[in-house]
Amino acid sequence: MDKEAFDPIKPWFISAEELGEFIGIRFGRIAPGDTEPEWMFLPHKEFDGIGGFADILRKRGAKLGRLPQIRHPASPSKLAVLKLLPKYLEPRRGLKWAPFSGAPAAPSNDKPPVAVAWHVFDETETLSIRRVCRKAGVTVNSFLLKNLSKGIRFFLEDPSSVVPWMVPVNLRGKVFRERDTANFSSYISVKVQSYETVHDIHRNIYAALARKEHWANWYAYELGRFTTGGMRKFLLEKELATSSWNIGGFSNLGDWDTGKEITAEECLGNWLFAPPVLRFQKIGAGCVTFQNRLSLLMQTHPELNNNPEITDAWMQNWIKEIEFDVASGVENPAVFA
């Protein structure tokens, strides 16, 4: 098999699907004048979030140039796998949730999760978020992850627990595929402590990138060419298919069409995005900024929660934490110190 043609991620999602998981990346469009999204799903075995969103926009008439490229300068390194090996061997420790009225259900690979919640900030609110982050010297990504983690702590049995997230990393520009919409996504693991500031989280994210954890995970998945479907299913079932256990995935697709050059009618409106959820990664939280409006979307795995009201409560907490930091940060930048 041609090395460049081999997709290290696809076999793992195929195995997850065979175990009954729904692996569709969730996208939604709220058309102008509407209040409910039109949902659409693309299989993660064929796309990543950026590629999926680009594919949808292009098919609806948008003209897109080169898709977002990786910005971090860390060069590809297979040696990084060996350095990260002790982390792969660490025991998996999940978090316990406080009792809630969710209705767990068995997952199905042909049915998307039903516990979903979303929110869209208008242009003024989005600008305020960007301004506060710029003033504090952190990314919007770090800011959103800090407030997401704080927002769900209220629902944990121990709110002071370390909250670990999988954060995807776009490798376009340093990894090559036959099409630009394929899966170019690796990840880093980010553990958020209850006492950490947004600056701490920002530093931790960039420290993981500097250690080349995203390259270690990419090349670790490449070893999938030497595994069977049965081996991959075993690792998935035992929650050993990632470098560490994560409460969920947090993914930000970034800014799209800030100049509002996309005018195709079927592309206009507010867009939503969230990564898939799996048995060992039960929360999918996603963000995308389209034409200067930031949106949040959260979904939960059926085995954790099948009640949309619970997911909406988590979303409302996330929004409140964001709004509090924006209000405090504008008047007092020391809130991030």
C-alpha positions as CSV (number, residue, x, y, z in Angstrom):
1,M,0.0,0.0,0.0
2,D,1.3,3.5,-0.9
3,K,2.4,5.1,2.3
4,E,0.9,8.5,1.5
5,A,-2.4,6.9,0.5
6,F,-2.8,5.1,3.9
7,D,-5.2,6.9,6.2
8,P,-4.2,6.1,9.8
9,I,-7.5,7.4,11.3
10,K,-10.0,5.7,9.0
11,P,-9.6,2.1,10.2
12,W,-10.2,3.1,13.8
13,F,-13.5,4.8,13.0
14,I,-14.6,1.8,10.9
15,S,-14.0,-0.4,13.9
16,A,-15.9,2.0,16.2
17,E,-18.8,1.9,13.7
18,E,-18.8,-1.9,13.7
19,L,-19.1,-1.7,17.5
20,G,-22.3,0.2,17.1
21,E,-21.0,3.7,17.5
22,F,-22.4,6.6,15.4
23,I,-19.4,8.3,13.8
24,G,-21.1,11.1,12.0
25,I,-19.7,14.6,12.5
26,R,-22.7,16.8,13.3
27,F,-23.2,20.0,11.3
28,G,-26.2,22.3,11.5
29,R,-27.4,25.3,9.6
30,I,-29.9,27.7,11.0
31,A,-31.2,29.5,7.9
32,P,-32.0,33.3,8.1
33,G,-35.3,33.7,9.8
34,D,-35.3,30.2,11.3
35,T,-34.8,29.1,14.9
36,E,-34.2,25.4,14.4
37,P,-31.2,23.8,12.7
38,E,-31.1,21.7,9.6
39,W,-28.9,18.8,10.7
40,M,-26.5,17.0,8.5
41,F,-23.8,14.4,9.2
42,L,-20.6,13.3,7.5
43,P,-18.7,10.2,8.5
44,H,-15.5,10.8,10.4
45,K,-13.9,7.9,8.6
46,E,-13.9,10.1,5.4
47,F,-13.7,13.7,6.8
48,D,-12.5,15.7,9.7
49,G,-14.4,18.8,10.9
50,I,-12.7,21.3,8.6
51,G,-12.9,19.0,5.6
52,G,-16.5,18.2,6.3
53,F,-17.5,21.9,6.7
54,A,-15.7,22.8,3.5
55,D,-17.4,19.9,1.6
56,I,-20.8,21.1,2.7
57,L,-20.2,24.7,1.8
58,R,-18.7,23.9,-1.6
59,K,-21.6,21.7,-2.5
60,R,-23.9,24.6,-1.6
61,G,-22.2,27.0,-3.9
62,A,-19.4,28.5,-1.8
63,K,-16.0,29.2,-3.4
64,L,-13.3,28.2,-1.0
65,G,-9.6,28.5,-1.5
66,R,-6.9,26.7,0.5
67,L,-8.3,25.3,3.7
68,P,-6.8,26.3,7.1
69,Q,-3.3,25.0,7.6
70,I,-1.4,24.0,10.7
71,R,0.3,27.0,12.3
72,H,2.4,25.5,15.0
73,P,6.1,25.0,13.7
74,A,6.7,21.6,15.4
75,S,8.0,19.3,12.6
76,P,6.7,15.8,12.2
77,S,8.5,13.3,14.4
78,K,8.0,9.5,14.8
79,L,10.4,9.7,17.8
80,A,7.6,11.5,19.6
81,V,5.7,8.2,19.8
82,L,8.4,6.7,22.0
83,K,8.5,9.8,24.3
84,L,4.7,9.6,24.7
85,L,4.7,5.8,25.3
86,P,4.6,6.0,29.1
87,K,1.4,8.1,28.8
88,Y,-0.3,5.4,26.7
89,L,0.5,2.9,29.5
90,E,-1.0,4.9,32.3
91,P,-4.2,3.5,33.9
92,R,-7.5,4.9,32.7
93,R,-9.4,6.9,35.3
94,G,-12.9,8.1,34.4
95,L,-14.9,10.8,36.2
96,K,-18.0,10.2,38.2
97,W,-21.1,12.4,37.5
98,A,-23.5,13.7,40.1
99,P,-26.9,12.1,39.8
100,F,-29.1,13.7,37.1
101,S,-32.3,12.8,35.4
102,G,-30.8,11.8,32.1
103,A,-32.1,8.6,30.4
104,P,-29.1,6.5,29.3
105,A,-29.7,4.4,26.1
106,A,-27.8,2.0,23.9
107,P,-25.9,3.7,21.1
108,S,-26.7,2.9,17.5
109,N,-24.5,3.4,14.5
110,D,-27.4,4.6,12.3
111,K,-28.8,7.1,14.8
112,P,-27.2,10.3,15.9
113,P,-27.3,11.4,19.6
114,V,-30.6,13.1,20.6
115,A,-29.2,15.1,23.6
116,V,-28.1,18.2,21.8
117,A,-27.8,21.9,22.7
118,W,-26.5,25.0,20.9
119,H,-26.0,28.7,21.1
120,V,-25.0,31.4,18.6
121,F,-23.3,34.7,19.6
122,D,-24.1,37.6,17.4
123,E,-21.4,39.7,15.8
124,T,-21.1,42.2,18.6
125,E,-20.8,39.4,21.2
126,T,-18.3,37.5,19.1
127,L,-16.2,40.7,18.7
128,S,-16.2,41.1,22.5
129,I,-15.0,37.6,23.0
130,R,-12.2,38.1,20.5
131,R,-11.3,41.5,22.1
132,V,-11.0,40.0,25.6
133,C,-8.9,37.1,24.4
134,R,-6.6,39.4,22.5
135,K,-6.2,41.7,25.5
136,A,-5.4,38.8,27.7
137,G,-2.9,37.3,25.2
138,V,-4.7,34.0,24.8
139,T,-6.5,32.2,22.0
140,V,-10.3,32.0,21.7
141,N,-9.8,28.2,21.8
142,S,-8.1,28.4,25.3
143,F,-10.8,30.8,26.5
144,L,-13.7,28.6,25.4
145,L,-12.1,25.4,26.8
146,K,-11.5,27.1,30.2
147,N,-15.2,28.1,30.4
148,L,-16.5,24.8,29.1
149,S,-14.6,22.9,31.8
150,K,-15.8,25.2,34.5
151,G,-19.4,25.0,33.2
152,I,-19.6,21.2,33.5
153,R,-17.8,20.9,36.9
154,F,-21.1,21.6,38.7
155,F,-22.4,18.3,37.3
156,L,-19.5,16.2,38.5
157,E,-19.6,14.2,41.7
158,D,-16.3,16.0,42.7
159,P,-16.3,19.5,41.1
160,S,-12.6,19.8,41.9
161,S,-11.6,16.9,39.6
162,V,-9.2,17.2,36.8
163,V,-11.2,17.4,33.6
164,P,-9.3,15.9,30.6
165,W,-10.2,16.8,27.0
166,M,-9.2,15.6,23.6
167,V,-8.4,18.6,21.5
168,P,-8.0,17.9,17.7
169,V,-5.1,19.4,15.8
170,N,-5.3,20.2,12.1
171,L,-2.3,18.8,10.3
172,R,-3.0,20.3,6.8
173,G,0.2,21.8,5.4
174,K,2.4,19.0,6.8
175,V,0.4,15.9,6.0
176,F,-0.8,15.2,2.4
177,R,-3.9,13.4,1.1
178,E,-5.6,12.9,-2.2
179,R,-8.3,15.5,-1.3
180,D,-8.1,18.5,1.0
181,T,-11.4,17.5,2.7
182,A,-10.0,14.2,4.0
183,N,-9.1,13.5,7.7
184,F,-6.0,15.5,8.6
185,S,-6.9,15.6,12.3
186,S,-4.6,14.4,15.1
187,Y,-5.0,15.5,18.7
188,I,-3.5,16.5,22.0
189,S,-4.9,15.7,25.5
190,V,-5.4,18.7,27.8
191,K,-6.1,18.2,31.5
192,V,-7.9,21.1,33.1
193,Q,-7.4,21.6,36.8
194,S,-10.2,23.4,38.8
195,Y,-7.8,26.2,39.9
196,E,-6.2,26.9,36.5
197,T,-6.6,30.2,34.8
198,V,-7.1,30.7,31.0
199,H,-3.4,31.6,30.9
200,D,-2.5,28.2,32.4
201,I,-4.7,26.3,29.9
202,H,-3.2,28.3,27.1
203,R,0.3,27.5,28.2
204,N,-0.6,23.8,28.6
205,I,-2.0,23.5,25.1
206,Y,1.1,25.0,23.5
207,A,3.4,23.0,25.7
208,A,1.7,19.8,24.4
209,L,2.2,21.0,20.9
210,A,5.9,21.8,21.6
211,R,6.3,18.3,22.9
212,K,4.9,17.1,19.6
213,E,2.1,15.1,21.2
214,H,-0.1,15.6,18.1
215,W,2.6,14.0,16.0
216,A,3.1,11.2,18.5
217,N,-0.7,10.4,18.3
218,W,-0.7,10.7,14.5
219,Y,2.1,8.2,14.1
220,A,0.7,5.9,16.9
221,Y,-2.5,5.6,14.8
222,E,-0.4,4.8,11.8
223,L,0.6,1.6,13.6
224,G,-3.0,0.6,12.9
225,R,-1.8,-0.8,9.6
226,F,-0.3,-3.6,11.6
227,T,-3.4,-4.3,13.6
228,T,-6.5,-6.4,12.8
229,G,-10.1,-5.2,13.1
230,G,-10.5,-7.4,16.2
231,M,-7.4,-5.8,17.8
232,R,-8.7,-2.3,17.2
233,K,-12.1,-3.2,18.6
234,F,-10.5,-4.6,21.7
235,L,-8.5,-1.4,22.3
236,L,-11.7,0.7,21.7
237,E,-13.7,-1.4,24.1
238,K,-11.0,-1.2,26.8
239,E,-10.7,2.6,26.3
240,L,-7.0,2.1,25.2
241,A,-7.3,3.6,21.7
242,T,-6.2,7.1,22.8
243,S,-3.2,8.3,24.7
244,S,-5.3,8.9,27.8
245,W,-9.0,8.8,28.9
246,N,-10.9,12.0,28.0
247,I,-14.3,13.2,29.2
248,G,-14.9,14.3,25.7
249,G,-13.7,16.1,22.6
250,F,-13.5,19.9,22.2
251,S,-13.0,21.1,18.7
252,N,-12.9,24.6,17.2
253,L,-13.0,24.9,13.4
254,G,-11.9,28.5,13.6
255,D,-13.0,31.6,11.6
256,W,-14.7,31.2,8.2
257,D,-15.5,34.0,5.7
258,T,-14.8,37.0,7.9
259,G,-15.2,39.2,4.9
260,K,-18.6,37.8,4.1
261,E,-17.6,37.0,0.6
262,I,-19.8,33.8,0.5
263,T,-23.2,34.9,-0.8
264,A,-24.7,31.5,-2.0
265,E,-28.1,31.5,-0.4
266,E,-27.9,27.9,0.9
267,C,-24.7,28.8,2.8
268,L,-26.1,31.9,4.6
269,G,-27.2,31.8,8.2
270,N,-25.7,30.4,11.4
271,W,-23.6,27.2,11.3
272,L,-23.1,24.7,14.0
273,F,-20.5,21.9,14.5
274,A,-19.7,19.2,17.0
275,P,-17.4,16.1,16.9
276,P,-18.8,12.6,17.3
277,V,-19.2,11.1,20.8
278,L,-18.0,7.6,21.7
279,R,-18.4,5.3,24.7
280,F,-15.1,6.4,26.1
281,Q,-15.5,10.0,25.1
282,K,-19.0,10.9,26.0
283,I,-19.2,14.7,25.3
284,G,-18.7,16.3,21.9
285,A,-18.3,20.1,22.1
286,G,-17.7,22.1,19.0
287,C,-17.3,25.7,17.9
288,V,-17.2,27.5,14.5
289,T,-17.2,31.2,13.6
290,F,-19.0,31.8,10.3
291,Q,-19.2,35.4,9.0
292,N,-18.1,36.7,12.4
293,R,-20.7,34.8,14.5
294,L,-19.4,32.3,16.9
295,S,-21.5,29.2,17.6
296,L,-21.3,26.5,20.3
297,L,-22.7,23.0,19.9
298,M,-22.7,20.2,22.4
299,Q,-24.0,16.6,22.2
300,T,-23.7,13.7,24.7
301,H,-23.3,10.0,24.1
302,P,-26.5,8.0,24.7
303,E,-24.9,5.9,27.4
304,L,-24.2,9.0,29.5
305,N,-27.3,11.0,28.8
306,N,-30.3,10.9,26.4
307,N,-32.1,13.9,27.9
308,P,-31.7,17.2,25.8
309,E,-32.7,19.2,28.9
310,I,-29.5,18.0,30.7
311,T,-27.3,18.9,27.8
312,D,-29.0,22.2,27.5
313,A,-28.2,22.9,31.2
314,W,-24.6,22.2,30.6
315,M,-24.7,24.5,27.6
316,Q,-26.3,27.3,29.6
317,N,-23.5,27.0,32.2
318,W,-20.9,27.2,29.4
319,I,-22.6,30.4,28.1
320,K,-22.8,32.0,31.5
321,E,-19.1,31.4,32.2
322,I,-18.2,32.9,28.9
323,E,-20.4,36.0,29.4
324,F,-19.1,36.5,33.0
325,D,-15.4,36.5,31.8
326,V,-16.2,38.8,28.9
327,A,-18.0,41.3,31.2
328,S,-15.2,41.1,33.8
329,G,-12.4,41.0,31.4
330,V,-13.4,44.1,29.4
331,E,-13.5,46.1,32.6
332,N,-10.7,44.3,34.5
333,P,-8.1,42.4,32.5
334,A,-6.7,41.1,35.8
335,V,-9.5,38.5,35.8
336,F,-7.3,36.4,33.6
337,A,-4.1,36.8,35.7
